[in-house]
Every structure is written in C-alpha cells, then in structure tokens.
C-alpha cells in the first residue's frame, strides 16, 4: 500500500474532524447557559452532566481500543462513534429536562470514546512512521479549525435568531457531512509489518503490549508521564474564567475562545512537522516547557494585553504537543496493538484530566487562581523525569 505524507485517509479524517468540531462547538460553549437558563437547572446539574460524560469517555476509550484491536477493524468503530455523537447532539434542541441532556451528552462522549482510539490507530498506520507527526498535526489542526469556526457560526446565527434550540438542531448539518465523509472516503489501512523506529525505556526491552493483556513497562513510563502532566492540566474554560477575573467584558469571552482555537489550528501542522524532524520527545518537552511558562505567567499576570499574548502562546503549546504525543505513542507499540495503545492513551489522559479539573477547581476556590495555576506548573515539572526515561533506540 503506497503511503504518502498526507494519505487519503489522513486527509479524510482531517475533514471529518473539522466538520465534527464545527457541529460540537456550535453547541458545547452554550450548553451550560441552555441547561441553567432554558431548562432551569442549577450549576450542580452542569457539573453532574460533565462528570458523567467524562467518566464514560475514559471508559469507552479503553474498551474501544481493545475491541477494535481484537476484531482488527477500525472503520466500523469510527463510523459508529461519529454516528452516535452526531445523532445525539441535535436532539439536545428538543430536550425538556436536564436529565435528557445528561443522557445525550453521555451518548456524545460514548461516540467520541468509540471512535478516537481506532481513528488514531488508522492515522498511524496510513502513513510511514517518520511522517506520523505531520499526519497527527494535520488532523489536530483541522479539529481546532472546526472548533474555531463552530462558535462563529453560533454567534452569527444568534445575531439573527435567538433560539438556542434551533441552533442545536442546525448542528445536524455539519454532523451529516461528517458521517458521509467517513462512509465514502475513509478506508481500512493495511497494517505496517513493523515499526521502523521504536522507543524504549533505558534498560528495559519490554516496550510493547505483553501477551496482549496490557502495556509493557516502556508504555507505562510514557503513559505515567502523560498522566502526571495531565493531572496538572485543566479545561480551557478556566482560562476564560481567569479572563473574567481580570475584568474582560462578557462579550469578549467568545472572542478569546475563538482566538485560542485559531492559534491551536495555526500551530498544529507545523508542530507535527517539527516532531518528525527534531524528534517527538524533544518537541513534546518543548511544548511542556511553554505550558509551564504560560501557567506561571497566568498565575501572576494582571494585564489584558499580556493575557492576549499568553493565549496565543498557549496555542503553540497545543501545536507542539498534540501531534507529537500521539506520534510518540505510535512508536512505543507495535502495529498489531495500535488501537489498544491509543485506548490506554486516551483513557488515562481522560481520567487524569477529570481528576485534574476537580483539583484545579478546588485549589482555585480555596486559595485562588494563582495557586491553581502554580499546581499545573509543578505537575508539568514532575512529569519531565518520567518522559526523559524514554530515549530513542532501535527495535
């Protein structure tokens, strides 16, 4: 099977990610307002919905990776995942109770969990190992571009029509495009016979999934580093909360949100290219360093101008890490265990981020934003030694 830097599957999945995120981001930033303002529920309902959704996402990531690995098929899981999510989202427009939203939001996250590990495995196997950073960078860039366009579509719609219910129903249009692209453009990839370059832990030969039961020590070191780093990470919603604390007008928050995603989209593909050229671990470390610097600055900054600058630099952090961390994992596991590897990858990151958000929110409420952002800096520093245990070697 001929593979190019951006194979047809990579291009197709990039388009899929774009339209899927347009649909998702037309709804997601406005969902808390819909739950509280239209359905009359409280903030606790928002927290319960998101907590259940994230728990389902983490569990389904691991399950999907294992199942798709067993049946050796990726497209059925990808298609089912996108179909479930894009069927659930528009139905939020006819919800009459916050419990309905919980069920639909859980379905949305279940769909994401079903599709993500096999999708990432398909991307990894659709290009040569040395091009995986660029492939993942392209997919993440298209994803972030959709996250940039979606809120703008919602903003323009609400300028003329003030119904959130109708907006949510409109999200079905990009959702249908998403599913059709998967059906007609995405195909199964022929697995690579062997990875040309692998990563190993110093003094450890067990880098792959051992006996098909779980990750070897090498994968665990890497996932441990990602989990510890993610424990200090937080939802981008906290950045918007920080903006509110600094005195930004409410009307400026959507602009800040779109600016962040524009920056993420701009840096994603170049970041993937750098990961292929300079090394995935090295670029990932650089991204973590930028993250730590931005979080430290957010802890002490009071300037609006500097906040805009920090937001754009934060997009560079995403660009350097989102493609590199996936490409790095694809070198740690053999082709036959790729989906399982990505299942563990997304599952552990999801659980760590869920715990990290709870911890971040508690620290913010108890001791203020400075303490919360400082905790993120500490976790990023503690994760570095684990990542440094992984060095380039031959299979």
N, C-alpha and C positions, 0 to 999 in steps of 0.2 A: 504494500500500500504506500503510495507516494505521499510524503508528508512535507509540508512547507511551513514557513514561519507562522503564517496565519492560514491554517487549513480551512476548508469549507465548514467543518464542524465548529471551529473556533469563531469564525465569522457569524455563523448561525446562532450560536449560543450567546454571542455578544448582542446581537439584535434582540434575541429573546429576553436577555437581562434588561435591555433598555426599555422595551415596552412593558415588561412586568413591573419595573420600578416606576414607570410613569403611572400605571394603574395604582400601585401601592401607595405612592407618595401623594396622589390626589386625595387619599383618604386618611392616611396614618397621622399626619400632623394635626388634623382637625378632629380626630376621633375622641380625644378627651373632652373637647368642647361639646361634641354631639352627645356624649354619654351624660354629661352634667347639665348642659343647657337645654337639650331637646328631650332626653329621656328622664331627666330629673333625678339622676343618681348622684351619689357623693364621690369624693376623691378616693374613698376606700374601695369603691367599685372599680375605679380605674386601676388601682394597684392590684386588686384581685385578678382582674382580667389579664393584665400584663404578666403577673406572676405565673398563672396557669399556662398562658401561651408560651412563655419562655421555657417552662419545665417540659411541656410537650415537645417543643422544638429540640431540646437537648436529647431527650429520649429517642425521638424519631430519627435523629441524625445517626446515632449509633446503630439502631435497628435497620435502617435503610441501607447503610453501608455494608452490614453483614449479609442482608438478604440479597442485595444486588450482586455481591461477591459470590454467593452460593449459586445463584441461577445463571451467572455470567452474562447478564443482560443489563444494559443501562437505560436505553431509551424508554422502556415501559415505565420505569420508576420516575424518570424525568418528566414524561408526558403526564402521568397520573398526578405528580406533585403540582405541576403548573395548572392542571385542570381543576383540582380541588381548590387551590388558592384563588384562582380567578373566577370560580363559581361562587365561592363564599363571600368575597369582598363586596360585590354589588348588592347582595342580599342584605347587607347592613343598612341599606337605604329604606328597607321596609320593616326594620326591627321596631318592636314596641316596648321592649324591656331590656335592661342592661344584661340580663341573663342570656338573651338572644345574641347580643354582641359577644359575650364570653364564648358561646358555642361557635360562632362564626370566626372569631379571632383565633380560637384554638384550631379550627379547621385550616385557616390560613397558615398557621405555623406548622401544622402537621404536613401540609403540602410542601412547605419550604424544607422541612426535615427530610421528607421522602426524596426530593429531587436533588438536594445540594451535594451529598457525597458522590452519587453516580455522575452528576454533571461535572464535578471537578475531576473525577476519575477519567471521564470521557475526554475532557480538555487535555489532561496529562498524556493520554495515550494517542491523541490525534496529532501530536507534534513530536519532533525529536526532543530528547532530554535537554539539549542545550538551548532550545527555544521555549521552554516552558515558562520562564519568567515573563517573556514578551506575551505569550498566549494568555496567561492569567492576568497580566497587566491590562491587556486589551479588554478582557471580559469585565474586570473590575471598573475600568474606565467607562465602558458602556453602561454598566449598572449605575455608577454615580452620575452619569449624564442623565439617565432616566429619573434619578432622584432629584436632579436639578430642574428638569422640565415639569415633572408632576405637580409640585406646588405652584409653579407659574400658571399652569393650566387651571388649577383650582382657583387661584387668585383672579384670573381673567373671567372665569365662569361666574364667580360670586360677585363680581362687579356689576353684572347684568341680571343674574338670577340668584336670589338669596336663599335658596333651598339646599341645605346640606344633603337631604335625602336624594334629590335629583342629581346632585354632584356624585354621590356614591354610586348611583345607578349608571351614570355616564362612564364610570371607571371600567365598566364591562367592555367598552370598545377597545382600548389597548389590551385588555385581557384576552379578548378573542383573537387579536393579531398574534399575541404571544403563543397561544396554543396552536394556531395554524402554522406558524414558523417551525415549531417543534415537530408537528406531524409531517410536513412536506420537505423540510430542509435538514433536520438533524438525523444522522445515521449512526449505527453502531460502528465503533472503531476496532480495527484489528489490533489486538494487544501486541506490544513490543515484546520480543523474545527475552530481552534482558535489558536492564538499565545500563547505559554505557558508563555512567559515573554514579557512585554511591557515596553516602556519608556514613561514617562510623564513629562510635564513641571511642576515645583513646583507651586502648587495652581491652576492647570488647568486640568480639566478632559477630555477636548476635544482633544484627540490625533489622531483620525482617520479622514478620509475624511467625511465631514459632508454633509449628503443629497446627496452624490455622485457629488457635484458641485465643490469642491475644498478642499484644505488641511486645517485641523484644526490648532489651534494656536500652538500645540506642534510640528507639522511638519514644520510650518512656522519658528519657532525658530531655528530648526535644519537646514533647508534649508537656512535661513538667515545667519547662521554661516558659512556654506559651501560657500555661495555666496560671503560673505565678504572676506573669506580666498582666494577664487579663484581670486578675483579682484586683489590681490597682487601676484598671481602666474603668471607664464609666460611659454611660449613654451620652450622646452628643446633646441630649436635652438639657443636661447640666450646664453645658456651655451657654445655652440660651438663658437658663436661669441666672447664670453669672452675669450675662449681659443685662438682664433686668435689674440685678443688684447694683450694677454700675450706672444705672439711670437711662439706659436706652429706652426709647419710646416703644410701646407695644407694636406699633405699625412697622418698626424697624426689624422686629424679630424674624418675620418671614424672609426679609432681605438678607439677614445674616445667615439664615438656614440655607438659602439658595447659593449664597456666596461660598459657604463651606463646601457644598457639593460640587460647585463649579471648580473649585480648587482641587478637590479629590479627583474629579474626572480629568482635569488637565494634567495632573502628575502621574496618573496610574500607568499609562502605557510607557512613558519614559522611565518610570521606576522599574517596570518589568524588564525593559531592555538593559538597564544598569545591572539588575540582578543577574542576567545572563552573562554580562561582560565582566563584572567585577567580583562575582560570587554572591550566592544567595544569603549566606550567613553574614557576610560583611555589610551588604546593603541593609539587611534586617537590623543589624546592630546600629547602623547609622540612623535608621528610622526610629529606633527606640531612644537613641540619644536626643533626637529632635523632640520626640514626645516628652521626655523628661524635662528638657529645657522649656518647652511651651507650658507644661503644667506648673513648673516652678514660677514662671513669669505670671501665669494666671492667678497664682496664689497671692501675689503682691501688687499686681497692676491695678491702677485706677483710671487710666486714660482710655477714652473711647478710640482715639487714633491707634494706639498701640494694640488695643483689642482687635481691631480690624486686621492689623498686621499679623497678630498671633493666629487669627483664624485662617489666614491664607497659608501660613507656615504649617499649621496643623494639617491642612490638606496635603502638604508634602510628606508628612509622616505617613499618612494613609497610602500615598503613592509608592513610597519606598517599602512598605511592609505587606500590603495585601497580596500582591503578586509574588513577592519573594518568599513569604512564609508558606504559600501553597506549593511553589516550585521546590522549596527545600524539603517539604514532606514527601513529594513525589519521588525524590531521590533516596529517601530513607526506607521506602517499602518497595517490594518487587511488583511487577505489573499485575500478577495474579491476585494481589492483596490490596490493590489501589483503592477500591471503593471502601473497604473496611478501614483502611488507614485514614481516609478522609472522614469516615463516620466518627472515628475516635477524635480526630482533629476538631471537627465542628462541635461534637458533643461536649468535650472537655472545655473548649473555649466558651461554649454557651453557658455551662454550669458555673464556670469561674466568673463570667461577666454578670450573671444573675446575682451571685454572691457579692461580687464587687460593687454592683449598683446599690444593693442593700446596705453594704458597709459604707459606701461613699455618701449615701443619703443620711445615714445615722451620724457620721462624723460631721457632715455639713450642719445638720440640725443641732447637734450637741455643742460643737466647738467652732463652727463657721467654715466658710468656703476655703480659707487658707489651709486649714488642717486637712480637709478632704483632698485638695489637690496635692498637698505635700505627701499624703499617703500614696498617691499614684506614683510620685517620683521615687519613693522608697521601694515600692514593689518592682518598678522597672529596673532599678539598680540591682536588686536581689536576684532578678531573673537572668542577668547577664552571665554570671559564672556558669550557670547550667548550660546556656547556649554555647559558651566557649568550650565546653567539654566535647562538642561536636566539631570535628575537623575533617577536611577533605581527604579522602583516601580512595584506593582502588577496590573494586569489588573482589 
